[in-house]
Amino acid sequence: MKNRIIYLLIGLISMMNASCNKFLDKGPYDLSPEGYYETEKELTAGLAAVYDRLANVYGSIWLYRLGMEGDEGYYARNNLPQGPQNFNYSASHNDIASIWRTLYEGVFRANLLIENIDRNTTINADFRNQVRGEAHALRGYFYFLLVQQYGGVPLILQATKDSNENMDIPRASAKEVYDQVLLDFNTAEPLVANITSIKHGGRISKSAVRGMLARVCLNMAGEPLKDLSKFAEARDWAAKLIDDAESGHQLNPDFTEVFKNYARDQYDIKESIWEVEYWGNRTDTYTETGFVGFANGPITSNALTGNGFGGVKVTAKLYFKYQEGDERRDWTIANFNYVNSGPEGNKVMIASVLEPAIYNREVAKWRREYETLKPKATGQTPQNFPLLRFSDVLLMYAEADFYAQNQNVTTKALEYVNMVRRRAFGKYKPEAIDIHAFDLPASIEPSEFELQIRDERMRELAFEEMRKADLIRWGVFIQEMKAVSDRMDVVVPNTSNLYAKERFLNAQQERHLIWPIPAIEMTMNKAMVQNPGW
């Protein structure tokens, strides 16, 4: 890590002009750690540098390879037999090191900003506190991703000032890292602004912090920590968000509109609470594009539609979790193929719903045909990626309340699940009738309610980079990955992908619950201990 620290300090000077959010000034800055952070403009640039690492994570391989480690889909290419996407790799794999490096860059940038926010105390205190809150929340989120992916990691909470510092830092335990995540988010909660003041989801708001605290507590309540007291805390944080009249969060009546809005660069702060922002088509001076809708969207070379890589295909397990009439199915999973010529959005529909053919269906949640920024860039997009949606918060409340109440189904928990289901079946649209037609019944058995919550999360949040973490905290990751491979034994997929089944077989090892510590870190940090099995 020592050599990387030197690199990162240099990088902070040259890269703080990176601006990942549309709210930030477009102007470049010539930064130096000394004599900086003296104005609001410089603090804003420093904050942009922290957000930039978030955009780098979700605008990279995480989006369509590393984030696809659950049972909902698979990496749809034969060119990379080795890697986390196929559960066939070693600690030396570059992808593992790349994510580690990017997340720690985010931590280091946040540390530097936090330590310098009060350098000039004549800057408006409310402004400084807003920046302070966002920096703490971002650092907390980076550590949350680190502990989910690698387990316990070194906790570095101060900016590195001297390249000769001893960087042989031992791992903190997973619980210690989670405790720091909670501390950072709790520090941020009273400092950051309400989302109605911010007016978009690209910056961290009180709603975003509360929702993330609910998510973190749910993860702490499950495997491997199993701190059952955190179920009540998760429920209470979700309730604080849901009941906030000023923010007024609610479901968009149309599930598909949530994702069309990302393509149109339109904010819906009632539903989409926190987003990773991207912008540009490579023609503007200010551009920070990502791969959303390209890497994880349907394949096409039609420039008018917006070219797509088709990097992720789905499993039959996911497809058949949806009931007939559930509008999420044919939006999340392509029931069409784009045509490589003709007008924007030109497509032909897929007729077959036979199980072997389902494995050739592509993810279609993010569709470039709805992008309004033109001309559309090749291989890059301006679409935002959701980190927290209101439907997720409703489901988190229901799950946390269920366990906090000793696996009893309360009226409120049932209603929140049914709200998500009603939207899924179009029951919040103006023309809808019999809005309760697909509700779960009040007489539902606790064991069935538990299963329905888990399945509802799969249906609602598919490909939003949460499935593996859900399976792990429920203690069923290996079991559910085996279920996919067993199903493939019965009905053989009609796919040319060489690793569609192999990945699910490979995944059935305890060591794949978390990634290895990168080999380069093991070499540089003499105090580091490798994860079991690696």
N, C-alpha and C positions, 0 to 999 in steps of 0.2 A: 504493500500500500504506500510506502514512503515515496517511491519514485512517482507514483500517480498523484500524490499530494502536490509535488512540485508542478506537475503538468496542470493540475486543476487550478492552482493559484494563477498561473499564467493565463489559463483559459478564462478565468473570471475577468481579467482585464480586457480581453479581446472579444468576449462573447456576451457581455451584458447588454449589448445593443440588440440582442435577439429579443423580439417582441412577439409573444405567442398569443396575445389577446388583442381583440379589436378595440378595446377601450384604451389601449396604451398609445402614447405618442409614437409617431412613425419615425421620428428623427433618430439618427445614429448618435452614439455617444462614445467618446474616447475616455474610457474609464481607467482609473488607477485605484487600488485599495487605499492608498494614502491620499488624504485631501479630498475624499469623495463623501457622498451621502450628506452634503451640506444644504441641499435644496429639496423641495417637493419633487421636482423633476428628476433629480438623481435618485431619490428613494423609490420613485415609480419605476425607474429603469432597473434598479436593483431588484425590485419585486418581479419585474418582467423576466429577469434572468432566472428566477426560481421557477416561475410558471413554465419557462421554456423547457425545462427538463421534463415536466409533466407531458408537454406536447411531444417531446422526443420519444417518451415511452410508448404512448398510444399511437404515435405516427410511424411506428417501426414494426419490427418482427413480432412484437407482442400481439399486435392486432390480429394476425391471421395464422401464426404458427404457435408461439408460446402460449397464447391465450386460449388455444383450442385443445386443452388437455382434459376435457370432460367427455361425457358420453353423448353429447348432442351432435357432434360433427367430427370432421377429420381434415387434415391438410391434404388438398386435392392435387398433389403433384408427385411425380416419381423422381424428381431431380435431387431430392435431399433425403436419402434413406436414413442418414444419421441425424439425430437432433432431438430435442425435447418433444417436437411435434409427433414423433414416432416412438418416444420412450426408448430410444436407442442412442446413447451418447455417454460421454465420460465428463469428468470435471474439467477437462481441457477444452470443451466445446465453446466456441467463440460466443454463441448466443447467450450462454449462461453468464459469461464475463461481461458482455455488453450491457445486459440489464442491470447487473450489480453495479457496474461503473456509473451508469446513468442515474440510478437511484441515489448513489452516494454523492454524485455531483450535485443533485438537488439538495441533499442534506447539507453539504458544505456551503452552497450558495445561501441557503436559508440561515445557517449559523452566522455567516458573515454579515448578512443584513440585520439579523436580530441584534447583534453586538454593536451595530453602528446606527441604529434608528435614532437614538437620542444624542448623537454627536452634536447636532444643532438644535438646542431646545427652544429656539425662537420659532421653529416650524410648528404650525398649528397642532396642538396636542391630540385632537380628535383624528386628524390625518395620520399622525404617527401611530396612534393606537390601531387604526384600521390596517395599516401596513404591518404592524406587529402581529395582529391577530391572523392575518392571511399567511404571514411567514411561518408562524407556529403551526397553523393548520396544514400547510403544505409539508412542513417537516414531519408532522405526525403521519400524514398520508404516505410519504416516502418510506418511513419506517414500518408502516402497516403493510405495504407491499413487500418490503424486505422480509419481515417476519413470516408472512404467509408463504413466501417462496423459498426461503432459505432456513427458516427456524430462527434460533437465537443468533444475533449478529453483534458486532462491536457497536456500542452506543457512543457516538461522537457528537458532543453537544456544544462544542466551542470551535470557533474558527481556528484553523491551523495557521499560525503566523510565522513559523520558522521551519524551513525544510529539514533542519537537523533534529526536529522533535522525534522522540521515540514513537514509532507508529506500530510497534508490536503490541497490539491491543487485543486482549482476550475477548471472546464472545460473551455477551450478556445472555442470560437465559431468555427463552421465549417470553416468559411472564414479565421479566424486567423490561423487555422491549415493548410489550403490550402496555405495561404501566406507563411508559414514556409516551406512547401514542395517546393514551387517555389524557395524560397531563397536558400535552400539546393542544389537543382539541378542546379540553376544558379551559385552558388559558385563552384560546381563541374565541370561545363562544360569546363572552360579553363584549368583546372588542370589535368584532366584524359587524358590518352593516346588515340591515334587513334587506331581503332580496327585492322588495318593492322600491327601495332607494337605489339599489344598483341597477335594476330594470333589465337584467339579463343573467344568464346562468354561467357566464364565463369567469366570474370572480367568485370567491368563496364568501358565502353569506351565512347568517345565523341558521337558516334552514339547512344549508349544506353541512354545517358543522354538526347540527343536531342529528341529521340523518346518518352522518358518518359515525357519530358516537353510538347510535343504535346498531350499526353494522359491526363496529369493533366489539361492542359488548356481546353481540350474538356469537361472534367468532370465539371470544374468550369463554363463553358458556359451553361451547362444544369441544370436540377433540382438537388439540390434545390437552388443553388446559383443564377443561371440564369444571370451570368455576360457575356453578349453578346459580350463584347469587346474581350473576350478570344478566340473567333473563329478565328480571324485574327492572334492572337499569336500562336494558335495551328497550323494553316496552315503554318506560317513562320518557326516554329521549324521543322515541317515535311519536308518542302522544303529544309531546311538547311541540313538535313540528306540525302534526295533524291539526291540533287545536289552536294554532296561532292564527287568530282572526285577521291580523294585519297582513300577513302573507297570503292568506286565503287560498292555499293550495287545493287543487282539485284535479280530477282526471280529465284529460281531453276526451270529449265524447267519441272520437274516432281514433282508434289505435294507429291506423296508417298515417294520420296527419302528424303524429309525433315525429315520425321519421321523414316525412316529406318536409317538415319544417327545418330539419337539419340540412337538407339539401338546398332549401331556399334561403338559408341563412336568416331564418326567422326565429325569434325567441318566444317560448311559451313557458313563462316562469311559474305558472300554476302547476304544470306537469313536470317540466324538465328543470330540475333544481340545480344541478351542477354538470357542466359540460367541459370537455377539453376542446379548446377553440382552434380552428384552422381557418385560413383565409387565403384567397388569391388564386390566380390561374397562370402564374409565371409571366404575366405581362406587366404587372404593377411593380413599382419600387418596393412596396410593402407586401411581402408574400411569406406566409408560413403555412404551407400546404401539408396535408397528410395523405394517408392511403384509404381513408374511410370511403367505402363504396367502390373503390378500385380493387384493393386486395381482397376484401371480404364481400364483394358484390358479384353479380352475374357476369360471366365472361362475354365480351363483345369487342370488336374492333371498330364499331361504328362511332365515328368521331362526334356525330350529332347527339347520339345517346350519351356518349361519354364512355371511353373504353374501360373495360373491366378485366381483371385478372382471373376471376373465378377461383380464388385460392382456397376456398372452404366449401366442402359439401357436407350433407347432413346424413344422419343415421335414420333408419326406419324406426328406431325406438322413439326418437323425437317426433317424427311425423305422426305416428299413431297414438301419441299422447293427446293429440288434439281431437276433440269431437267434431262431427260434421256441424257446420254452421259457425265454428269458431273462426272469426275473421283473422286472427293472428296467424293461422297456419299458412294460408296462401300469400300472406305478406312476408312472413319470416322465411318461408321456404318457397323458392321459385316454382311456379306452376307454368312456366314459359321458358322459351329460349329466345334471347335477343337475336335479331337478324343483323348481319354485319353491313348492311347497306339500307338505303331508304331513309325515311324520316326519323326524327327523334323518337325513341321509344319503340321502334318497329320490332315486333315480336311475333312468335308463333306459340300457341298454347300447347302444353303437354297433356296428352289424353290419358296415358297410362298411369294408374295408381297401384300397379302391382308392386309388391314389396321389393323384388330384386332391383327394379328400376329406381326406387326411391333414393338409393345411395348415389345416384347420378344427379340428384337435385342440388342446386346451389343455394347458398344463403342469399336472400334478397331483401333483407331488412333495410339496407341503405342502397338506394337506387339513384344512379347518376342522371337518369332521364329527367328528374325533377330539379336538377341544379339550374339556377337562374343566372349565375355568373358565366358569361360567355366571352370568347370561345372557351370551351372546356379543355383543360390541360390534359395532356397525355400522361397517364401513370401517376397523377397526383390530383387531389381534390380539395375543395374548401369545406367539406362537410365536417360538422362537429361530432364528437363522440360522447355519449351520455355516461356520466359516472354515477349519477343518482337521479332516479325518477320517482314521482310520487307513488306510483303503483308499487314500487319496491318497498317504500316506507309502510304502506298499508299491509303488505304481506309480512314485513318484519314485525310490525305490531302484533299481528295475529299469531305468528309463531312464538314470539317472546311471551305473550300473554298466556298462550296455551300451556307452556312449560312452567311459567311463574305461578300459574293456578293449578299446579300438580296434574297437568294433562286433563283439565276440564275445559270444555268449550263454552266460552262466554258469548253473550249476545253481540257484543261489540266486535270481538274477534271474527265471529261468523259473518257479520255484516261487512267488515272490511274485505274479507276474501270474496264475498259475493259482489261487492262493488267492482272489483277487478274483473270478475267473470261477466258481469253485465256489460261492461264496456267491450269485452272480448266478443260477445255475441251481438254487438250493435244495439244494445238496449238503452243506450243513452242518446241515440240519435233522435231527432225530432219525430221521425215517422215510426218509431218503435212502438210495438204493442206488447202487452203481457211481459213487462220488464222483468218479472221474477221467474220466467220460464226455465232458466238454467241455474237458478240459485241452489246452493247446497241446502238441504233441509235442516230445520232446527233440531230434528231428532238424530242427527248424524252421530255415529259412534266416535269416541275419541281417537281410536286407531285409524279410522277412515279419514277423519279430519286431519290428522298428522300427515297421512299419505297425500291428501289433496293439497295441502299447503306446499309440500315438496314438489309435487307435479305442477302446481300453479306457478311456482317460481321458474321451473324449466320452460313452461309454455310462454310465460310473460317476458322473461329476461334472457331467452336464448341468445347466445353469441355476444352478450354484453360483458363477458370476461368474469363471470362470477360462479359458473357452474362447478368447476373443480373445487373451489373453496367451500361451496355449499356441501358437496359430497364428502369432503374431508371432515368438516365440522360435524356432520351427521354420523360419521364413522362408517360410511358405506361406499367409499370410493372404489376399493378393489372389487367389492361385490357388484357394483353397478357397471364397472368396466367389463367384468366377466359376463354379465348379462348380455352385453352387446355382442361379444365374441361368440357366446353360446347361440344367440339368435342367428348369427351369420352361419353357424354350422347347420342350422335347420333350413334356412332360406338363404342360399348363396347370393351375395350381391352381384348385380350386373354392372360391374365397374372395371375399368382398366387400371385403376389405382393399385399398385403393387403392395401398398402398406395399409390399406383400409382395414383389414382384419389384424394384421401383425401388430399394429399399434395398440390395439385393445388387449391382445395377448401379452405384449411386453409390459403393459401398465399394471399387471397383476402382481406387483412386487412392492413390499413395504417401503423400499427406498424411494419409490417414485412419489410418495406423499409430499416430499419436499425436494428441491434441487440440491445438488452438491455445492459446497463452497467452491468458487472458481479456483482452478489450479494455480493461476497466477497469484491469487490472494494467499493461498497456502504457502507459496514460495516466498513471498515478500513479508508476510506477517508470521513471525516465528511463534507467536502466542496462539495462533488459530488452531482449532481442532476441527477435523472434517466430520461431516454428517455420517451417521451409520449407513453401511452398505456401499459407500463410495470410496 
